[in-house]
């Protein structure tokens, strides 16, 4: 691992921030100011989601819930509907819980330090560091995928970034490099660098504003960084989705449990099966609906079945209009699309 002296550190800060001031993405809507609410919403939306996609969601979310108090008081169904399509819905629920802590328990006063921000529901090390540095000027590195990629190449850090303990290695190596006068801009510049000149595939290293600091490129091994062990393949699971209409043409839904995958969401009743031969009703599609979560792959066979004599407590029929108002997970949208194509 490279060890920069103070002169190199100061030179790097200067070159990085000069580039950021000239070419950074200051046009992004959440960068218009340093409001911690806007920063927190954007950072949670940006997890696992592309920037271009988030812009529309962020603007719509802010139009509907412009303050932390608005979010704290909003019905959960409204929050989930605004989040619909972003996935990882626990982020939305935790975001609202965090807003409720700030608005009600802390009387609108935000935690301002990295350590205190970590106490908010759903706020992990990266998010806490991003909010602390951007909104409150705390000198702390915001370590995410871009951060790993940029500094693993600049400093030739060959620790496996898939291992939790590696975060501490990067933290210790980069904490002295973060600009003490502009920590928020420093972290955002690293984000921008990691999605442009130093992206995962086909990086434009030759034109990078920090080319001269890139030890991995200098040694001809840039493509070997960051070091990351492969994820396990997702476990395959099969389900049948019960398609039940009543005499009015309303569709039966079932609310999922409060914990586990798709917690609390309404979906068609889903029943696990081991093979297609176990399907209970009339098979409606030739191919199953496929959906991959981070650790599971679902194959879902829609089947037509008769209306049950009695509905379970977590089941009810929804009209077409009511379905439009529901916040539905992506897998449910896929099932509905498959039914429309019949």
N, C-alpha and C positions, 0 to 999 in steps of 0.2 A: 504494500500500500504506500502510495506517495505521501510525503509529509511536507506540507508547504510552510515556508518561513513567513514572517509577518509582511515582508515586502511583496511576496507573491500573493498573499491573501488580499492585501489592499489593492493591488493591481487588478486582481480578479473581480473584486467588488465594483471597482470603477468601470471596468469594461462591461460587465454584466448589466449594471444599472444604466449606463449610457445607452446600451442597446435597447433595454426595456423602455426607457423614456422615448426613444425614437420609433421603435417598432413593436412594442408590447401591445397587448390586446385591451387597452384602456376603454375601448368601445363596448366591452361586455357590460350588460346592464347592472350586474352586481358590483361592478368596480366604480360606479359613479360616485359612491361615497363609502365611508367605512362603518356604516351602521351595522352593529353586531348581528341584528336580526337578519338583515339581507345577506350578510356573510354566511351565517349559519345555514339559512335556507339553501343558498347556492351550493355550499360545500356538501350538504347531504344529498342534494339532487345530482351533483356531479359524480358521486360515487357510482361506479359501474355504468355510467352514461356519458355519451359524447357531448361535448360542449355545444355543438350546433343544435342538438336535440333539446338540451336544457334551456336554451334561451327562450323558446316559446313557452315552455312550462313555467319558467321563473316569472316571466312577465304576467302570465295569466294568474299565477298564484298571488303575486303582489297586488294585482288589480283587485282581486277578491278579498285578500287578507293582508292589508298594507302594514299592520303593526303587530307586534308580539301579542298584544292584548286581543286583537281580532282573532288571531290563530288560537289563542288559549280558550276563547269562548265559542269557537265554531263547532258545529256538530261534526263528529268524527266522519260521518258519511260524506259531508262536503269536502273535508280534507282529503279523503281517499279518492273522491271523484276528481279533484284537482290534480291528484298524483297519478291518476289512471294512465297506464302505459309506460310509466317509468320503472315499474317492477320493484322488487325488494320493499314491500309495503311496510315492513317493520320500521323502515327509515321514517316514513310519514307519521306513523303512530308515535315513535320516539320524539320526533320533532315537535309534535303537539304537546307531548308530556313535558318536554324541556321548556316550551313556551309557557305552560301552566305553572311550572316551578318559578320561572322568572316573573311572570305577571302576578301570581297570587301569593306564593310563599316569600318571594324576595321583593314584593311590592314594586315591580318594574325595574329594579336595579340589577344590572347584569353582573355576573362574576367576571372579573377582569383579568385574572391570571390563568395561566395554563393549568395549574393544579386545581383551581376552583372550577374552571370550565369542565374539567373531567368529571365533576360530580353531577352534571346534568344528564338526564336519561339519553342514551343513544350517542353520547359524545365520546369518541375514542381519542387516542393520542394524536392522530393526524388532524382531526377536526378541531380539537382543542388548541393545537398549535397554530392552525390557520386563523382561527378567530382571535386568539391572543395576540398574534403578530400583526394581523391586518387591522383589526378594530382597536386594539389597545397598545400596540407598539412594543409588545414583549419580545425580547431577542431570543427566539426559539425556532429551530428548524422544523418545518412542516413536512414530515416524511411520508410520501406516497409513492405510487409507482413511477411517476416522472422523476421524483427525487432520487429513488434508487437507481434508475437508469442513468441519469446525468452524472451523479457523483461516483457510481461504480466505475464509469468510464474515465472520468477526470482523474480520480485518485487510484484507479486499479484496485478497488476493493473486491476481493474474490470470495467473500463469505456468501453463503446461500441465502438469497433474500426470501425464500419460502419458509425459512426457520424464524420463529418469533424472536429469538435472541439476537438475530442480525440487526434488528432495528437499533439496538443499543450501540452496536459497532458504528453504524452510520451516524447516529446522534453524537457520539463522542468525537467522531472525525470531523463533522461539519459544524457543530455548535460554535467553534471558534471562528468559522468563516462567515457566518451570517452577519450581514451589515448591521452594526448596532444603531445606526441612525435611521435606517429604512428597512427594518426586518420584514414588514409586510410586503413591500415592493420586491425585496430580495426573494422571498418565497414564491411570489406570483411570477417573477421572472424565471425562476427555475421551472415552474409549471409550463410557462410558454416555451421555454427552451426544449423541454422534454416532449412537446407536441409539435415541434417544428424541426429545427436543425438536428436534434438528437432524439428523434422518434425511434420506435422499436425497429420498424422495417424501412429500408432505404433512407437512412439518415443523410442529410446534406452537410456532412461534417466539414467539408472544405470551405464552406461559406459561414460556418458557425462563428459567432462573435467571441467564443471562448476556445477556439481551435488550439491556440498555443498552450492551453492548460490541459489538453486531453491526452493523458498518458497512455491510455489504451490504444488510441489512434496512432500516436507516435510510435508505439511498439508493434503496430500492425495486428492487433488482437481485439479491435473494438467490437467485432461481432460476437465475441465470447462473453461480453458483459451486457447486462448483469448476469451473474451466475444464479440459476434457479432450477431446482429439481422439479421433475414433472409431477403434475397432479395425478391423483388416481382417477381412473375412468368413472364416470357417473354410474350408479347402480340402476339397472333397468327394472321398471315396474310396469305392470299392465293393469288397466282399469276398464270397466264398462261404465259409460255415462248413460243413465236412464233418461230417456226422452219421453215425457208424459205431458199430454195436452188435455185440458178439460173440455167440456162441451162448448165453452166460449172461445176456445183457441188460446187460452192462457197457458203458460209453460211452467212446469213444476221446478222449483229451486230448493236447495237445501243449504242451510247455513253451516259452515264448517266450525269445528271446535275453536276455542279461544287460544289454543296453542298448536304448534306444528305448522306445516306448510299451508299457506293460504289461510292462516288463522282469521276467523271471523267473517270471511267472505262468503257471498252467496254463489253457488255453482250448481250445475245439474248434479243430481245425486250420483256420487262416484263410488263404485264398489270394486275392490281388488279382485283380480282373477289370475290364474296361473297359465291359462291357455285360452285360445279363441273358442274351443269346444265348451267352455264353461259359461259362455254368454247366455243370459236368461231370456232375452227378447229377440226381436227381429233385427238382424244386423243391418245398419243403415249405410255404412260406407265400406268400400272395398279395402281401403287402407286406413290404418288408425290415425288419429290426430296425435302428432308427436310434439312434445315440449320438454326442453332440457332446463332443469334447475342447476345450481352450481354443483350439486352432488348426486342428483337423481335424474333419470330420463324416464318420462312417462309416455306410454303408448296407450291411447284412449280410444275405445270402440263405442261410438254412439249406438244404442239399441232402443227400439221402440217397445214400450211395455204398456200394459193397461193401467188405468188409474187405480191406485190402491183404495181399499175400502175406507181406510182411515189414515190421515196424514200424521207423521211424527211432529213433535213440538217444534223441531227446527226446520220444518218444511212448510212451504206455501206456494200458491200459484201467483205468478206475476203477469200482468198485462204487458203488451208491447211497450206502452208508454212508461210503465213502471220499470221495465227492463232498461230503457234508455237512461233513466235517472240513476240506476245502480252503478256503483263503482265495481267493475268486474276485473278480475285478474286476466292477464294475457292469455292464459291457457283456456279460459272460458270463452274469450272472444274467438279463439281458434275453433272451438267446438261449434259455436254458433255459425261461424263462417262456413264450416263443413256442412252444416244442416241447410244453409241457404243455397248451397251449390247442388243439392240433391235434385 
